[in-house]
């Protein structure tokens, strides 16, 4: 291979890798709050089921007029626009999930309980685009909000699954860590996993902590696997200290622009290193 052809090949490779780096930037914003419920730490025996939300060893109500939802409260660590949330979800063997389901974010009341009447964001998930329909292993499902709401650092919010009727057969589970789970568990201090039922549309929502559900009223803590992403607001504002998050918070790549620039620079350097010495050598010939 000639020097010129080698230089062209290296440049093409660098540009290809740069484009791949850009493709990785699929979640806008910066990772803010999270509880990463990994496979070795998740409570796989009593994971909350949806919409049959009671625990894996519990019983539910199949009243067709009743509704149910699951939620995870969190405390925003920075002020800005909540661009996306991710949930650690899995399918249930033999279940037939609906074509779509919704994920929303609501404010909480003075007691820190999700207020379903104060939704600030909502997004739809196409089940076929996830592993829920084909795998019982949890995976991250991300919802990017078309109109990102504004959140304020230090304020508590809740991620909730869309409302559904009670069913004897659930079709999804939201992976959960708890003090009655398996393996090590690092509590997310800014919120907790919760579940709610509404027997009739005229009844108030009855929220319970998932640890109370799992232990029949016992004490402890529990958290669903979740992540939130926040982009800076147009007008900068003072940001209080972030509340505690898990010790093992992942590094999230939110933009591929930096990677593209690096690979482009490498391409230029590669071409220069190969071609320029050749030209200098030809000029020095007698």
C-alpha positions, 0 to 999 in steps of 0.5 A, a space after each residue: 500500500 502506498 503512503 497516500 493510500 494508507 493516509 486515506 485509509 486512516 483518515 476514513 477510519 478516523 471519520 467513521 469512528 467519529 461518526 460512531 461516537 456521535 451516534 452514542 449520544 442518544 440521551 440529552 442532558 446530564 445524569 443527575 439522580 440515579 439508583 442503579 439496581 444491578 442484577 447481582 443486587 436486585 431483589 428478584 424474588 419480590 420485585 414489584 409487578 405491574 400492573 399487578 403491583 403487589 409483590 411477587 408473593 402477594 395478592 392483588 385486586 382484579 376489580 375492573 374499576 380499580 387502578 394502580 400505579 408504581 412510582 419512585 420519588 427523587 430529589 433533584 440535584 440541579 436546577 434546569 430542564 428534566 430532559 429524560 428519565 430511565 427505568 430498569 424494566 423487564 418483561 414477565 415470562 408468558 405475558 402479553 404486554 400492550 403496544 405502548 405504555 406511559 411514563 410520567 413525572 409528577 410533583 409530590 405533596 407536603 408528605 413527599 407522596 406523588 401527586 398524580 394530579 400535578 403531572 409535569 411531564 409524560 412520554 410514551 414507550 413503544 414496547 416493541 422497541 424494548 426488551 420487555 416483550 422478549 426478555 425477562 432480564 431487566 434493561 434500561 428503558 429511556 423516555 426523552 421528553 419532547 417538552 422538558 419540564 423545569 425542575 428545581 434543585 432540592 425539590 422532590 418529584 416522582 417518576 410514575 408508570 402510567 395508570 392501569 387497571 388491576 389485573 391477575 396477570 402482570 406483564 412487566 416488572 420494575 427492578 427493585 433493591 431493598 433491605 430485604 433484597 439479595 446482596 448488598 444494597 445502597 439506599 438512595 437517600 433522596 426518595 423511595 419506591 412506592 405503589 398506589 391503588 385507587 379502588 374507584 375513580 371517586 376514591 383517593 389514591 392510597 400510596 404505600 412504600 414498597 418496603 411496606 408492601 414487601 414486608 406486610 407493614 414492616 420497616 426498611 427501605 426500597 428503591 426502583 432502578 432509575 436515572 434522571 437527566 437534567 440540562 442547564 436552564 437558559 438563565 443560570 441560577 444558583 444550584 444547592 449541593 446535590 442530595 446523596 445518590 448511589 456510590 456507583 453512579 455511572 458516567 453517561 455520555 451525553 454528546 458525541 461532539 467531543 469524540 468526533 473532534 478527537 477522531 478528526 484531529 487524529 486523522 489530520 495528524 495521521 495524514 501529516 505524519 505520513 505525507 509530509 516526511 515523504 515530501 521533505 525527502 523528495 525536496 532534499 534529493 540532489 
